[in-house]
Amino acid sequence: MKKLMLSGMLALSCLMGQAVHAQGKHSFALSKTAFLLDGKPFQMISGEMHPARIPHEYWRHRIQMAKAMGCNTIAAYVFWNYQEPEKGQFDFTTGNHNIAAFIKIAQEEGMWVILRPGPYVCAEWEFGGLPPYLLQTPDIKVRCMDPRYMEAVTRYIEHLAAEVKPLLVTNGGPVIMTQIENEYGSYGNDKNYLYALKDLWLKNGINVPFYTADGPTAYMLEAGSVPGAAIGLDSGGSEADFAAAAKQNPDVPSFSSESYPGWLTHWGEEWQRPGTAGIVKEVKFLMDTKRSFNLYVIHGGTNFGYSAGANSGGKGYQPDVTSYDYDAPINEQGSATPKYEALRQLLASYLPKGKKLPPVPAAIPAISFPAVTLTPFTSVWDHLPEAVHSVQPQPFESYGQDYGFMVYKTSLIGHKSGKLTIRDLHDYATVFLNGKYIGKIDRRLGEKSIDLPKSDVQNPVLEILVEGMGRINFAEAMIDRKGITDRVILNGMTLMNWEVYGLPMTEKYVSALTPSADHATKAGQFFKAAFTLDKTGDTYIDMSAYKKGIVWVNGHNLGRYWEIGPQKRLYCPAPWLKKGVNEIIVFDLHQDVAAAVKGDQDLED
């Protein structure tokens, strides 16, 4: 009992982050039942956040918020496709890509770091963090020993390891542990792959302990664990969960690697709001039993741009909303919630007598601005690039495109009306016949077909504008190419000879748009406005007057909006705004008349 009490006191002293402030090298190791910091039992009380989802100007604030809630550790996913946006072109220096800077800030704030580098991460992030260029290889297999996949993985690990090696606890940094893959037992059973990943990290100088993370079921733990690596449980909320880990490997410690304060939300659902009681009960159990744990997530942030992923778990295709608020203790805009206050109070109750948590940092200022009506700007049909001829349509990846939109165009010969079927559409299409909008096809709803009306035109022109939404990021359906992935059929006839126009809609493309009105009544319009601010602050752009599309503010892609909800407002951080005149551009797949937008201080009322 005395030994147990000493262990608890040591863990709680580290709760205040005192050990991190001591400069110089430390050790972090695994015993059979405990995590050992400098040879002494250590309880990780971790809050997870993702650098790519948080404006880098706010990294320190969010880490301070986690510390003030009672955490001593930050867990951070690294998204491979964010760090290597094009094959062989890595970015570890600009803005949110600077992983080393994030880790250094955590250390400056007295926090340890758990690194979750993938290569696969899930995280409701596009393709689970894997780079889409992999899908340019038609028969590639991922998350296994396919040599083409492993060649890319090796390159990624070599580059990332060079960034984080100086920041390991063994080198005087805060990184105490590294994850091998993620929830592999939910996907595959190639143990050689897991061993190869561990060997790659070791070969590249990553010499801190490793861990795996899987659901607390026997088959997942068997397929996903690695000898010598700690066992993470997603989640570990009961003695039975920890007993399952011990049965799988009694020689390493286990911890709750993902305890869930909130949950993710898909388009067309209600907001997922699990409430406070469940996570408070789980954290109390973990604190009472001196188990280490990681809150997934303490702060979610935002799926800016095209980064939101999707699921396919038994309900078809389920794309994620842009907000990654997650009903987390720290909300999307960085403010404390009632859930935060409840967990802070709970964790503070375990502090040694006389110790207090740091004060909660001041909230980031938020602003609103009055409604501004956008004006018609131009049409996507006036800015098509040079066409690529294809006998049959191919997915985005075959044309070297990762994200955005694509137009597939052909003339109808033979059958000229009737049942049009796309095999298979990924993910949302607007269909036009002779320039007239016919309707939409939505993969989310299981739609595959649409009726083409009869036309007086001898050779009717069919155009299909396809939006690629988030790639599936979990389980067996991860190979999720975008666009038209097989062929198009009209009354059983396969349609041939297509002109294909790639529209990745990058920020560069949008900034180069020029005004036009040649197709002002054809669905697929850009709208534009200027709004003036006398001060900056975080705000939410209310898109409830629009239907489906993308928003750019001062050149920054805020992400997707969709009238089906539940999200109607997009988060715009203050660093992306400026005093004086600001520019907003909206691309909408359906809207035919300009409408107003406004700025609000919250995600919703």
Legacy VTK file of the C-alpha trace (Angstrom):
# vtk DataFile Version 3.0
C-alpha trace
ASCII
DATASET POLYDATA
POINTS 605 float
0.000 0.000 0.000
2.826 2.393 0.883
4.459 1.636 -2.456
1.187 2.351 -4.263
0.796 5.678 -2.457
4.362 6.653 -3.381
3.623 5.783 -7.006
0.551 7.999 -6.947
2.444 10.927 -5.412
5.159 10.645 -8.029
2.568 10.631 -10.791
0.802 13.656 -9.369
4.006 15.612 -8.998
4.523 15.037 -12.712
0.937 16.165 -13.244
2.240 19.666 -12.625
4.829 19.166 -15.339
7.732 19.856 -12.998
10.016 17.228 -14.451
9.829 18.624 -17.972
11.278 21.945 -16.888
14.502 20.235 -15.847
16.831 20.517 -18.828
18.972 17.628 -20.000
18.347 14.046 -20.929
15.758 11.905 -19.216
14.815 8.262 -19.501
11.409 6.779 -20.202
10.958 3.038 -20.019
8.425 0.260 -19.635
8.236 -2.152 -16.725
5.772 -5.012 -16.696
3.096 -2.892 -15.065
4.158 0.740 -15.187
5.614 3.549 -17.264
8.901 4.729 -15.754
10.174 8.296 -16.030
13.782 8.479 -14.848
13.210 5.105 -13.236
10.137 6.125 -11.245
6.473 5.290 -11.929
4.780 7.944 -14.013
1.089 8.409 -14.781
0.513 9.985 -18.190
-2.493 12.300 -18.070
-2.622 13.221 -21.708
-4.784 15.463 -23.843
-4.700 14.958 -27.601
-4.685 17.714 -30.203
-3.521 17.820 -33.803
-1.202 20.580 -35.054
-2.672 20.496 -38.561
-6.160 21.240 -37.236
-5.178 24.258 -35.133
-3.821 27.550 -36.530
-0.166 27.516 -35.506
-0.622 30.924 -33.884
-2.852 29.163 -31.320
-0.707 26.113 -30.574
0.643 27.522 -27.326
-2.800 28.610 -26.132
-4.293 25.165 -26.700
-1.386 23.441 -24.935
-1.747 25.854 -22.014
-5.455 25.037 -21.900
-4.670 21.319 -21.645
-2.161 21.940 -18.862
-4.645 24.097 -16.940
-7.195 21.287 -17.122
-4.753 18.953 -15.405
-2.791 17.236 -18.174
0.933 16.592 -18.053
1.253 15.216 -21.585
0.153 16.136 -25.113
-0.570 13.431 -27.683
-0.259 14.565 -31.291
-1.063 12.888 -34.584
1.204 13.654 -37.524
-0.667 13.433 -40.824
1.592 11.988 -43.524
-0.422 13.487 -46.405
-0.191 16.922 -44.782
3.591 16.710 -44.416
4.143 15.258 -47.902
1.427 16.919 -50.001
3.097 15.791 -53.233
5.221 12.728 -53.785
8.720 13.396 -52.509
7.971 16.999 -51.526
7.991 17.341 -47.747
7.087 20.403 -45.710
8.210 20.551 -42.091
8.824 24.301 -41.930
5.824 26.387 -42.961
2.893 27.275 -40.720
1.064 24.264 -39.346
3.525 21.857 -40.958
6.287 22.639 -38.455
5.941 19.616 -36.188
9.210 20.327 -34.402
7.967 23.794 -33.411
4.794 22.304 -31.931
6.788 19.802 -29.870
9.156 22.517 -28.664
6.231 24.668 -27.520
4.875 21.707 -25.575
8.229 21.353 -23.837
8.384 25.075 -23.080
4.984 24.737 -21.436
6.189 21.871 -19.243
4.458 19.061 -21.085
5.601 15.639 -22.251
4.644 14.455 -25.742
3.279 11.193 -27.116
3.969 11.062 -30.854
1.397 9.390 -33.103
3.089 9.446 -36.538
1.127 6.792 -38.424
1.858 6.181 -41.238
-1.882 5.490 -40.923
-3.730 7.409 -38.207
-7.516 7.325 -38.930
-8.445 10.520 -37.016
-11.433 11.322 -39.257
-8.760 12.784 -41.538
-8.688 12.371 -45.312
-7.550 8.817 -46.204
-6.523 8.311 -42.587
-3.406 10.389 -43.239
-2.131 8.320 -46.177
-1.121 10.408 -49.215
-3.526 10.194 -52.168
-0.653 9.851 -54.642
-0.472 6.212 -53.533
-3.782 5.665 -55.326
-2.251 6.584 -58.670
-0.952 2.999 -58.645
-4.045 1.030 -59.731
-3.438 -2.188 -57.788
-1.589 -0.836 -54.737
-2.253 -2.374 -51.344
-1.837 -0.239 -48.238
-1.027 -0.975 -44.591
0.896 -4.119 -45.512
4.216 -5.178 -47.018
3.342 -4.177 -50.594
6.798 -2.970 -51.692
5.413 0.116 -53.455
3.613 1.201 -50.322
6.596 0.419 -48.108
8.905 2.426 -50.355
6.754 5.490 -49.689
6.467 4.672 -45.972
10.238 4.369 -45.682
10.721 7.779 -47.268
8.168 9.333 -44.884
9.674 7.762 -41.763
13.175 8.852 -42.746
12.077 12.465 -43.157
9.894 12.618 -40.043
12.463 10.864 -37.872
15.037 13.502 -38.794
12.658 16.174 -37.478
11.755 14.529 -34.178
14.944 12.672 -33.227
16.480 15.728 -31.501
13.249 16.109 -29.516
13.210 12.642 -27.957
13.386 12.413 -24.194
16.718 10.615 -24.617
18.083 13.726 -26.341
16.702 16.268 -23.880
13.323 16.686 -25.582
9.773 15.955 -24.405
8.849 13.003 -26.690
8.536 9.993 -24.393
6.767 7.418 -26.558
5.943 6.719 -30.226
2.993 4.813 -31.629
3.384 2.081 -34.238
0.578 2.451 -36.815
-2.940 2.856 -35.387
-5.731 0.430 -34.562
-4.207 -2.087 -36.921
-6.201 -4.925 -35.386
-9.332 -3.332 -36.849
-7.875 -3.572 -40.360
-5.371 -6.332 -40.990
-3.109 -9.032 -39.582
0.230 -8.493 -41.341
2.508 -8.693 -38.321
5.527 -8.440 -40.628
4.303 -4.966 -41.533
4.138 -3.861 -37.889
7.587 -5.302 -37.199
8.956 -3.521 -40.281
7.569 -0.185 -39.084
9.180 -0.625 -35.668
12.484 -1.529 -37.309
12.319 1.550 -39.545
11.852 3.850 -36.567
14.723 2.189 -34.714
16.956 2.352 -37.795
16.287 6.079 -37.991
17.227 6.764 -34.391
13.845 6.728 -32.664
14.884 5.020 -29.440
12.009 5.806 -27.077
9.473 3.109 -26.142
6.784 2.183 -28.632
3.113 1.411 -28.185
0.221 0.157 -30.258
-3.449 1.107 -29.893
-6.448 -1.142 -30.496
-9.917 -1.827 -29.258
-9.923 -3.980 -26.083
-10.997 -7.176 -27.815
-8.905 -10.306 -28.176
-8.697 -10.457 -31.978
-7.831 -6.768 -32.323
-5.153 -6.954 -29.657
-3.664 -10.101 -31.169
-3.514 -8.698 -34.702
-2.442 -5.184 -33.700
0.125 -5.618 -30.937
3.913 -5.820 -31.191
6.221 -7.593 -28.709
7.928 -5.094 -26.441
5.492 -2.287 -27.210
3.075 -1.001 -24.591
-0.580 -1.728 -25.276
-2.933 1.162 -25.803
-6.655 0.534 -25.367
-9.245 2.471 -27.362
-10.627 2.899 -24.831
-9.651 1.391 -21.502
-12.516 2.182 -19.172
-12.795 -0.941 -17.047
-10.755 -3.604 -15.317
-11.905 -6.051 -17.978
-10.279 -3.909 -20.678
-6.952 -3.880 -18.873
-7.235 -7.603 -18.178
-7.577 -8.171 -21.932
-4.345 -6.234 -22.493
-2.531 -8.196 -19.805
-3.715 -11.456 -21.339
-2.329 -10.414 -24.708
1.045 -9.423 -23.242
1.682 -9.573 -19.475
5.203 -8.185 -19.881
4.313 -4.610 -20.860
2.122 -1.922 -19.299
-1.166 -0.821 -20.831
-3.069 2.447 -20.808
-6.239 3.995 -22.172
-4.805 5.442 -25.372
-8.125 6.962 -26.450
-10.652 7.902 -23.783
-13.457 9.704 -25.582
-14.916 12.927 -24.140
-16.860 13.489 -27.358
-17.455 12.029 -30.801
-17.357 12.806 -34.519
-20.249 14.045 -36.666
-21.133 13.243 -40.301
-23.048 15.416 -42.737
-26.776 14.913 -42.397
-26.637 13.815 -38.749
-27.432 15.630 -35.550
-24.413 16.936 -33.672
-22.874 14.136 -31.600
-23.013 15.267 -27.960
-22.143 12.405 -25.579
-22.388 14.576 -22.468
-20.137 14.844 -19.418
-21.085 12.041 -17.032
-19.521 9.189 -19.023
-16.061 10.696 -19.445
-15.953 11.948 -15.854
-16.762 8.434 -14.655
-14.054 6.924 -16.880
-11.383 9.431 -15.865
-12.232 8.915 -12.194
-11.759 5.170 -12.643
-8.412 5.752 -14.359
-7.225 8.174 -11.688
-8.360 5.963 -8.819
-6.524 2.962 -10.291
-3.423 5.011 -11.234
-3.765 4.133 -14.946
-2.279 6.349 -17.613
-4.672 7.698 -20.236
-5.055 9.989 -23.219
-8.197 12.042 -23.878
-9.134 11.733 -27.541
-9.526 14.612 -28.099
-9.089 17.346 -25.523
-9.353 19.811 -28.423
-10.402 18.889 -31.939
-9.960 21.974 -34.101
-11.022 22.163 -37.732
-10.821 20.129 -40.942
-9.744 23.072 -43.063
-9.657 22.768 -46.839
-10.251 19.264 -48.158
-8.910 17.440 -45.096
-12.125 15.993 -43.603
-12.369 12.231 -43.929
-15.293 9.813 -44.103
-16.576 6.517 -42.731
-18.385 3.575 -44.266
-19.286 1.486 -41.275
-22.479 -0.289 -42.256
-24.382 2.829 -43.349
-22.792 3.429 -46.718
-20.617 6.462 -47.339
-20.532 8.935 -44.422
-18.454 12.094 -45.018
-17.385 14.101 -41.968
-18.336 17.721 -41.374
-15.706 20.465 -41.561
-15.753 21.246 -37.854
-13.796 18.878 -35.638
-15.251 20.401 -32.485
-15.909 16.787 -31.410
-17.845 18.005 -28.357
-14.383 18.100 -26.780
-13.552 19.799 -23.457
-11.899 22.651 -25.382
-14.205 23.681 -28.207
-13.287 24.391 -31.822
-12.528 28.027 -31.088
-10.364 27.150 -28.076
-12.743 27.993 -25.228
-13.386 25.951 -22.103
-16.704 24.099 -21.998
-18.680 22.727 -19.022
-17.011 19.389 -19.801
-13.621 21.073 -19.402
-14.623 22.545 -16.047
-15.885 19.174 -14.798
-12.685 17.370 -15.772
-10.493 20.161 -14.399
-12.292 19.966 -11.060
-11.938 16.188 -11.005
-8.218 16.180 -11.842
-7.527 18.983 -9.355
-9.005 16.830 -6.591
-6.110 14.377 -7.004
-3.377 16.966 -6.537
-1.164 16.743 -3.457
-2.155 19.071 -0.642
-1.125 22.645 -1.341
-0.780 22.138 -5.114
-3.015 23.949 -7.599
-3.550 23.768 -11.313
-2.409 26.729 -13.411
-5.093 29.335 -14.111
-7.170 28.794 -17.237
-5.773 30.971 -20.053
-7.873 33.874 -21.245
-10.210 33.033 -24.091
-9.256 33.996 -27.641
-11.395 37.026 -28.603
-14.312 36.285 -30.915
-16.167 38.759 -33.108
-19.268 38.960 -35.228
-19.885 41.104 -38.285
-23.120 42.119 -39.952
-24.602 40.483 -43.010
-22.911 41.207 -46.316
-24.521 40.191 -49.597
-22.191 38.514 -52.042
-22.403 39.293 -55.744
-22.125 36.930 -58.721
-18.473 36.710 -59.694
-17.875 34.012 -62.279
-18.744 30.447 -63.243
-16.726 27.283 -63.054
-17.739 26.727 -66.669
-15.827 29.849 -67.679
-12.617 28.582 -66.112
-12.194 25.025 -67.324
-8.610 23.960 -68.016
-7.481 22.177 -71.132
-9.341 18.895 -71.510
-7.792 15.449 -71.320
-9.305 12.883 -73.688
-10.273 9.539 -72.166
-11.983 6.652 -73.922
-13.684 5.970 -70.601
-13.706 8.211 -67.534
-11.038 7.625 -64.912
-10.878 8.624 -61.230
-9.138 11.793 -60.082
-5.964 9.952 -59.188
-5.466 8.677 -62.747
-5.130 12.298 -63.831
-2.780 13.166 -60.953
-5.442 15.078 -59.013
-5.886 14.609 -55.266
-8.837 16.796 -54.219
-11.522 19.112 -55.499
-13.778 18.663 -58.524
-13.729 17.248 -62.026
-15.920 17.694 -65.124
-16.589 14.665 -67.355
-18.080 15.592 -70.756
-19.254 13.511 -73.719
-21.651 13.597 -76.683
-24.459 11.056 -76.702
-24.539 8.722 -79.692
-27.095 5.914 -79.893
-29.062 6.230 -76.687
-29.765 9.893 -75.993
-32.174 9.740 -73.051
-33.220 7.332 -70.338
-31.560 5.874 -67.249
-28.047 7.155 -66.674
-25.989 5.101 -64.198
-22.558 5.941 -62.820
-20.410 3.012 -61.672
-19.284 4.102 -59.220
-19.604 7.721 -58.217
-17.276 9.086 -55.550
-18.900 11.195 -54.233
-21.361 13.867 -55.377
-22.349 14.871 -58.897
-24.410 17.522 -60.622
-25.598 16.368 -64.064
-26.199 18.611 -67.095
-27.708 17.885 -70.502
-27.049 20.478 -73.194
-25.991 22.891 -70.488
-29.200 22.484 -68.501
-29.080 21.183 -64.939
-30.867 17.813 -64.670
-30.230 16.832 -61.054
-27.726 15.474 -58.544
-26.406 12.056 -57.575
-25.307 11.605 -53.960
-23.177 8.607 -52.969
-24.045 9.263 -49.316
-27.664 8.327 -50.088
-26.723 5.290 -52.157
-27.775 7.061 -55.354
-26.266 5.778 -58.602
-28.690 6.780 -61.359
-30.655 9.664 -62.813
-33.153 9.948 -65.691
-32.060 11.971 -68.708
-34.980 13.630 -70.524
-35.430 13.516 -74.301
-33.725 16.270 -76.237
-34.212 17.878 -79.659
-30.439 18.077 -80.065
-29.016 15.554 -82.546
-26.016 14.729 -80.387
-26.853 15.847 -76.855
-23.940 16.939 -74.658
-23.694 15.319 -71.249
-21.630 16.988 -68.502
-21.069 15.518 -65.050
-19.461 17.786 -62.445
-18.110 15.544 -59.674
-17.060 16.628 -56.204
-14.648 14.348 -54.398
-15.430 14.549 -50.704
-13.400 12.975 -47.904
-11.696 9.660 -48.535
-12.719 6.880 -46.176
-10.339 6.798 -43.236
-11.219 3.580 -41.406
-11.537 -0.193 -41.902
-11.639 -2.221 -45.077
-13.041 0.379 -47.528
-10.014 2.695 -47.389
-9.137 2.375 -51.080
-11.478 5.197 -51.996
-10.551 6.808 -55.298
-12.498 9.909 -56.289
-14.575 10.865 -59.319
-16.037 8.279 -61.683
-14.234 5.133 -60.658
-15.474 2.702 -63.344
-17.792 3.810 -66.164
-21.022 5.551 -67.141
-23.960 3.619 -68.616
-27.052 4.902 -70.453
-29.792 2.282 -70.794
-27.168 -0.434 -70.554
-24.839 1.155 -73.123
-21.353 2.123 -71.915
-20.613 5.715 -72.904
-17.262 6.310 -74.591
-15.000 9.192 -75.597
-14.910 11.731 -72.807
-13.296 15.120 -72.331
-12.127 15.448 -68.733
-11.378 18.742 -66.975
-9.518 18.659 -63.676
-10.529 21.251 -61.095
-8.489 20.770 -57.913
-9.672 24.243 -56.828
-6.488 25.089 -55.022
-6.042 28.465 -53.391
-3.870 29.430 -56.359
-6.685 28.575 -58.791
-9.214 30.613 -56.836
-6.918 33.629 -56.539
-6.479 33.670 -60.325
-10.213 33.724 -61.152
-11.448 36.663 -63.222
-14.998 38.043 -63.482
-17.277 36.681 -66.207
-20.958 36.196 -66.925
-20.990 33.770 -69.860
-22.678 31.010 -67.835
-24.379 33.093 -65.164
-27.461 30.865 -64.985
-25.723 27.465 -65.044
-25.258 25.796 -61.662
-21.654 25.956 -60.485
-21.223 29.628 -59.605
-18.644 31.633 -57.699
-19.843 34.515 -55.528
-17.678 37.222 -54.021
-17.823 40.105 -51.541
-15.674 42.392 -49.437
-16.361 43.080 -45.777
-14.646 45.569 -43.510
-13.505 44.931 -39.950
-12.407 47.549 -37.435
-10.841 44.766 -35.352
-10.002 41.118 -35.883
-11.037 38.097 -33.861
-12.146 34.532 -34.403
-15.489 34.275 -36.144
-17.838 31.751 -37.729
-19.048 32.477 -41.273
-22.782 31.713 -41.433
-23.478 29.890 -44.726
-27.112 29.015 -44.034
-28.300 31.004 -47.071
-26.235 28.830 -49.425
-26.567 25.199 -50.504
-23.336 23.212 -50.979
-19.804 24.292 -51.602
-16.499 25.744 -50.419
-15.547 29.076 -48.800
-12.290 31.018 -49.082
-11.541 34.039 -46.879
-8.517 36.122 -47.879
-7.316 33.115 -49.859
-7.682 30.576 -47.030
-9.917 27.557 -47.641
-12.241 27.283 -44.633
-13.674 23.961 -45.797
-17.011 22.591 -46.972
-20.541 23.676 -46.090
-23.772 21.827 -46.943
-27.368 22.794 -46.378
-28.211 19.332 -44.993
-26.276 20.294 -41.833
-25.847 20.033 -39.020
-23.006 22.496 -39.599
-24.065 25.827 -41.080
-21.163 28.002 -39.855
-17.480 27.694 -40.747
-14.739 28.672 -38.317
-12.451 31.473 -39.501
-9.517 32.184 -37.146
-8.411 35.739 -36.464
-4.945 35.282 -38.061
-6.676 34.789 -41.405
-8.497 38.128 -41.102
-7.203 41.697 -41.166
-8.305 45.115 -40.046
-9.884 46.873 -42.977
-11.107 45.140 -46.130
-11.402 41.351 -46.283
-12.401 39.192 -49.235
-14.733 36.182 -49.251
-15.249 33.879 -52.252
-17.868 31.125 -52.300
-18.200 28.306 -54.804
-21.644 26.708 -54.714
-22.755 23.681 -56.709
-26.436 24.633 -56.681
-26.930 28.283 -55.746
-28.121 30.425 -58.653
-28.612 33.769 -56.896
-26.334 35.647 -54.542
-27.221 35.692 -50.850
-25.821 37.144 -47.650
-23.311 35.780 -45.150
-22.468 37.096 -41.706
-20.011 36.464 -38.908
-21.066 34.867 -35.616
-19.135 34.246 -32.421
-20.151 30.595 -31.999
-20.462 27.407 -34.039
-24.201 27.525 -33.455
-26.703 29.416 -31.341
LINES 1 606
605 0 1 2 3 4 5 6 7 8 9 10 11 12 13 14 15 16 17 18 19 20 21 22 23 24 25 26 27 28 29 30 31 32 33 34 35 36 37 38 39 40 41 42 43 44 45 46 47 48 49 50 51 52 53 54 55 56 57 58 59 60 61 62 63 64 65 66 67 68 69 70 71 72 73 74 75 76 77 78 79 80 81 82 83 84 85 86 87 88 89 90 91 92 93 94 95 96 97 98 99 100 101 102 103 104 105 106 107 108 109 110 111 112 113 114 115 116 117 118 119 120 121 122 123 124 125 126 127 128 129 130 131 132 133 134 135 136 137 138 139 140 141 142 143 144 145 146 147 148 149 150 151 152 153 154 155 156 157 158 159 160 161 162 163 164 165 166 167 168 169 170 171 172 173 174 175 176 177 178 179 180 181 182 183 184 185 186 187 188 189 190 191 192 193 194 195 196 197 198 199 200 201 202 203 204 205 206 207 208 209 210 211 212 213 214 215 216 217 218 219 220 221 222 223 224 225 226 227 228 229 230 231 232 233 234 235 236 237 238 239 240 241 242 243 244 245 246 247 248 249 250 251 252 253 254 255 256 257 258 259 260 261 262 263 264 265 266 267 268 269 270 271 272 273 274 275 276 277 278 279 280 281 282 283 284 285 286 287 288 289 290 291 292 293 294 295 296 297 298 299 300 301 302 303 304 305 306 307 308 309 310 311 312 313 314 315 316 317 318 319 320 321 322 323 324 325 326 327 328 329 330 331 332 333 334 335 336 337 338 339 340 341 342 343 344 345 346 347 348 349 350 351 352 353 354 355 356 357 358 359 360 361 362 363 364 365 366 367 368 369 370 371 372 373 374 375 376 377 378 379 380 381 382 383 384 385 386 387 388 389 390 391 392 393 394 395 396 397 398 399 400 401 402 403 404 405 406 407 408 409 410 411 412 413 414 415 416 417 418 419 420 421 422 423 424 425 426 427 428 429 430 431 432 433 434 435 436 437 438 439 440 441 442 443 444 445 446 447 448 449 450 451 452 453 454 455 456 457 458 459 460 461 462 463 464 465 466 467 468 469 470 471 472 473 474 475 476 477 478 479 480 481 482 483 484 485 486 487 488 489 490 491 492 493 494 495 496 497 498 499 500 501 502 503 504 505 506 507 508 509 510 511 512 513 514 515 516 517 518 519 520 521 522 523 524 525 526 527 528 529 530 531 532 533 534 535 536 537 538 539 540 541 542 543 544 545 546 547 548 549 550 551 552 553 554 555 556 557 558 559 560 561 562 563 564 565 566 567 568 569 570 571 572 573 574 575 576 577 578 579 580 581 582 583 584 585 586 587 588 589 590 591 592 593 594 595 596 597 598 599 600 601 602 603 604
